[in-house]
Amino acid sequence: MTQAIDLNCLPHLADLFRHFNTGKHLNRLSDAVLWAELEQEQEAYTTFFQALGYELRVDGRGFAWFHTDDKSATLSQQSRQLALLFMVIFDTQADAGKALNRFSDWPIDRALLTTASEHHQELLQAEGLDVDGLLALLERAGTFGFARSEAGHWQLLPAVCRYLDHFEALAEQLTDESAVLDEDTP
């Protein structure tokens, strides 16, 4: 038996559905009103969207999205390009001694992207990307709720944690594999 949901308690239902249904992430930093509403009525929103066939995921680090296992070719291509963008930014900032979990504090501007482009020139050339291409990817990241434009720079939003989690898992896997190889070497 399903529990009845009082739709009067969900005043931003249409706004949240539109937001999530376009593939965007909701971030507490970029839309405090919608975030507060979602946080306050999370169980009701999750139940309602689930009844419609959508899986709402809310991450305690301050972001939410509709999760899907269905990967279209276009979505896959966009996600791959965004992963590349975030990877070169994270790698460049790590080389500069920046704490990766503080990424929302980093101003992302042309100078940083130029440095990232220089450090990853071969990889980016293989993808046909230069500094202007990286800036265009940041614009696309903004469309999906991963970044926002500030005065003269971009700010990465909490939803980027989804990519950072994958990068850290891959790095851990490589470290584990390397340790196994070292143990097997006489």
N, C-alpha and C positions, 0 to 999 in steps of 0.2 A: 504494500500500500504506500503510495507516494504522499508526501506531506504537501499540503497546499501552501503556496507562496503568495503573500500579500504584495501585489505589484505596487501598491501605494508606498511600500517601504523601499522601493527601488526607483527613485526619481530619475536616475541617470541611466536607466536600462538601455534606452535607445542609443544614447551617446556611447556607452561602453560597447554595445554590440557593434555599432558602426566602426568604432576604433579597432576592435579586435578582428572583425571580419575582413578588414582590408589588409590584414597581415601585420599590423602595427603592434608594437609593445607599448604598454602603459608603464611609465616611470614615475616614481614619487617625486623626483626632482623636476620633471617637466610639466606635470599636471596634478598639482596638489589636491584640487577639488575632486577630480575623478578618483584619484588614489585613495583619498580619505573615505569616499563613498564605498569603494570596492573593499577596502580594509574593514569597514564597519559592518558591511553586509556580505562578506565573502562567502559564507556558507549558502546563503540564498542565491547569490549570483552563480556560484558553482553548480548548484542543483538545477537552477533554471536553464543555464546554458547546456548542461548535460542532457536535460530533457529534450533540447533542440538538436542534440547530436554533436555538440562541441565540447572539447575538453579544455577548460580554463585552468591554466597553471599560474599560481601565484608564488613567487620566490620571495622569501623573507628579506632578501637584500634590497628589495624595493622595486620590483618589476613584475609584470604579468603579461600573458599572451595566450592565444588559442593554440594549443599544441595539435599537430597533425603528423601522422606517420606517412601520409601520402606526399611524396616528393615529385613535383612537376619538374620538367627540364628547366623551365625558366627560373623557378624558385631555387633549384639546385645551383644553377649558374650564378645567380645573385648571391646566394649564401657563400659559394666558393670564393667569389670576388671580395665579399665583405670579410671573409676569414683571412684572405691574403692581406687586405688593408690593415686589419687589426693585428695580424701577425707581425708585419713590418713595423708598425707603430710600437707594439710591445717589445719587440727585439731591440729596436733603436733606444727606447727608454730604459730597458734593462742594461744595455751597454753603457748608458749614461748614469747608472746607479740608482735609477728611480724604482720605488716600490710598486710592483705591478698592481697590487690591490688598491692603490691610490689613483687609478687611472682617471677618475672623474675630476681630479685636481689638475690634470695636465692641460694646458692650453695647446690645442692642436692647430697649428698654423702652417703657412707655406714654408717657413724656415725648417720646422720639424719634418715636414713631408719631403723637403729637399734633402735633408740629411738621411732620412729613411730610404729615399730613392737612390742615393749614392751608395749606401751600404748594401742594398739589395738590387743593384742595377741589372744583373743578369736575369734574375728571377722576374723582375718587373718587365724587362724588355721582352721576355718570352711570353708574357701575358699582354704585351702591347700597351703597357701602362707607363706613364711618366708622371711628373708632379701634378699636371692638370688632370690627368686621369684619376689620380688618387683623390684630388679635390672633388671630382665628380662622384667618386665612390662615397666620399663623406656626405655629399648631398643626398645620395641614395640611402645611406645609413640613417640620415635624419628622417627620411620618409618612413622608415620602418621602426623608428623609436630607439635607435642605438646611439644617436648623437643629436646635438642641437647647436645651432649657430648662436654664438655670443658676439659681443662687440669685437670684431677683428679676428676672431678665432672660433674653433669648434670645441665643444665639450663632449666627451664620451659619457653616456648615461649608464645607469646600473644594468640595463639589459645586456651590455657587452660582457657581463659575467658569464653568459652562456658560452661565448667564444673562449674567454679566459679559462673556464673550467675544462674545455676540450684541449686547449693548449697545454695546460698543466697535466692533464691525464696522459697526453701523448708524451710529454717530457718524462713523466714517471715511468711509463711503459718502456721508453728507450733506455732509461737508466737501469731498469730491471733487466732488460735484455742484455745490456752491456755487462752487467754484473755476472749474469749467467755465462756469457762468453768468456769473461775473465777467469771464472772458476774452472772452465773446461780447458783453458790453455795451460799446457805443462810449463 
